[in-house]
Amino acid sequence: MEIKDVENLAELAKIELTNDEKQRLLSDMEGILGYVKQIQEVDVVDIEPEYLNKNIWREDVPSESLFSRDLLIKQFPDSKDDFMKVKKIL
């Protein structure tokens, strides 16, 4: 990767970079690309993938003690006929 590649990316991203920022970005990108190259060199041909996805099933039972309808209506500032009254929003 070269400075002209960084300049091209900056132009595509529509950002302005100083020469110092271009040099730092070039250094960072070379480090990232070096790490990707290192990962690509790992031999994974004989490794079996291991999937740990589990479906945990539980019954969906409402908890009356925490959020009972009557408790909510009693705590609401204004209610009528077991409904909570709210201000009209347009």
Buried (B, 14 or more C-beta within 10 A) or exposed (E): EEEEEBBEBBEEEEEEBEEEEBEEBBEEBEEEEEEEEEEEEEEEEEEEEEEEEEEEEEEEEEEEEEEEEEEEEEEEEEEEEEEEEEEEEE
